Amino acid sequence: AEIFDVPHSDREQFQRWSDDVSRFFGESTGNDVAHDAAVANDAIMALEDYFLRLLRVRRDALGADLVSLLIRAVEQDRISDTELVCQCILIMMAGHFSTIDQLGNAMYALLSHPTALRTLAEQPALLPGAVEECMRYDGAVIFMARMLTDDVELHGQAMRAGDNVFLGMGSANRDPDAFESPETFDIRRQGKRQLGFGFGAHQCIGASLARMEMRIAFEELLKTWPSLRLDERGAAKRKAESIFFRGFYSIPVRGLS
C-alpha cells in the first residue's frame, strides 16, 4: 500500500476486497459459487472505482508512487488507462493475499520442524535459503491457469492453441526428478530453483519484495520471540476454499512472553 501511497486507513478495506476476489478467482470450492462470483464482482468494481478516483487525483499532482509512474507510461502511449487500473488491482490484490498466505505457510513449516527453527535462530545466514525451501515445500499459489497460444504436446498429451491449462507449481516443487527427497523440509537444500513465483516472462512481479518480506519477518520473529513454538492445545486452521491458493486462517502458538 505504501508503494501506491494510499491512506493507511484504507488498507483493511483492501484486504477485504482482496479476500473476496481471491475466493472466487482461486476456483471457489464453496457450496455457493454464484454468491462467491457476485461478491468478487462487487469487490473488483469497488477496486476499479478506487483506482480511477486515485488516477484523477494523481494526475493533478504527480509524485514518486507507483500510480504516478504508471501515469507517465500512459502519457508516453505505452499503456492505456484501463491497463493502468488493471495492473494496480492485480498488484494490490496479490500483495495482500498471496504474500500473507506465504508467510503463514512458511512459519507453519518452520514451527512444525523445530530443529530447523533453532538452526535459523543460530545461523541467520541460512535465511535466504530457508525462504526458498518454504516456498518449495508449501507454496501459497499451487496452481495457475493459462491459455495456450500454440499447439503443444507434452508427455503424450496433445493440447491445442486456445485450450485452458492448469500449471501445478505445487506438484513441480515436489517432483522427485527435480528434488532429492522432495517430501523432506530442508533449509540447507541446494540445487534447482523452486517454481513458486512462476517462470519466464510472467514470473511474479513481486517476487523480490515477497522474498525480502519473508526474510525480514523471520528475522524479527526469531529475535522477538526466540521461544516461539506451536501450541499443542489447539489446531491450525487451514484455508480450504480454493484449489489455487493455499494458506491459513490461524496458527496457534506459544512462547510470546
LINMO-V274679 format. One record per pair of residues at least 24 apart in sequence whose C-alpha atoms are under 8 Angstrom apart, sorted by the first residue. I is the first residue (numbers start at 1). GAP is how many residues later the second one is. If there is no record, write none. Layout:
I&GAP ; I&GAP
This chain:
1&91 ; 3&62 ; 3&63 ; 4&61 ; 4&62 ; 4&63 ; 5&60 ; 5&61 ; 14&78 ; 14&79 ; 14&82 ; 15&78 ; 15&81 ; 15&82 ; 17&26 ; 17&27 ; 17&30 ; 17&76 ; 18&25 ; 18&74 ; 18&75 ; 18&76 ; 18&78 ; 18&79 ; 19&78 ; 22&75 ; 22&223 ; 23&218 ; 23&219 ; 24&218 ; 26&216 ; 26&217 ; 26&218 ; 26&219 ; 27&215 ; 27&216 ; 27&217 ; 28&213 ; 28&214 ; 28&215 ; 29&211 ; 29&212 ; 29&213 ; 29&214 ; 30&211 ; 44&45 ; 47&42 ; 48&37 ; 48&38 ; 48&41 ; 51&34 ; 51&37 ; 51&38 ; 52&33 ; 91&115 ; 95&111 ; 98&42 ; 98&43 ; 98&147 ; 99&41 ; 99&111 ; 101&39 ; 101&145 ; 101&146 ; 101&147 ; 102&33 ; 102&36 ; 102&37 ; 102&38 ; 102&145 ; 103&111 ; 103&114 ; 104&143 ; 104&144 ; 104&147 ; 105&29 ; 105&33 ; 105&34 ; 105&35 ; 105&141 ; 105&142 ; 105&143 ; 106&25 ; 106&28 ; 106&29 ; 106&32 ; 108&143 ; 109&25 ; 109&28 ; 109&29 ; 109&76 ; 111&117 ; 111&118 ; 111&119 ; 112&118 ; 113&72 ; 114&115 ; 116&70 ; 116&71 ; 121&101 ; 121&102 ; 121&105 ; 124&95 ; 126&61 ; 126&62 ; 127&88 ; 127&91 ; 128&83 ; 128&87 ; 129&58 ; 129&59 ; 129&60 ; 130&56 ; 130&57 ; 130&58 ; 131&80 ; 131&83 ; 131&84 ; 132&61 ; 132&62 ; 133&52 ; 133&53 ; 133&54 ; 133&56 ; 133&61 ; 134&51 ; 134&53 ; 135&59 ; 135&61 ; 136&34 ; 136&37 ; 136&38 ; 136&58 ; 136&59 ; 136&60 ; 137&36 ; 137&37 ; 137&45 ; 137&46 ; 137&48 ; 138&32 ; 139&31 ; 139&57 ; 139&107 ; 140&56 ; 140&105 ; 140&106 ; 140&107 ; 141&28 ; 141&29 ; 141&55 ; 141&103 ; 141&104 ; 141&105 ; 142&26 ; 142&27 ; 142&28 ; 142&29 ; 142&54 ; 142&101 ; 142&102 ; 142&103 ; 142&104 ; 143&24 ; 143&25 ; 143&26 ; 143&27 ; 143&100 ; 143&101 ; 143&102 ; 144&24 ; 144&25 ; 144&100 ; 169&26 ; 169&27 ; 169&29 ; 170&26 ; 225&30 ; 225&31 ; 225&32 ; 226&29 ; 227&27 ; 227&28 ; 227&29 ; 228&25 ; 228&26 ; 228&27 ; 228&28 ; 229&24 ; 229&25 ; 229&26 ; 230&24
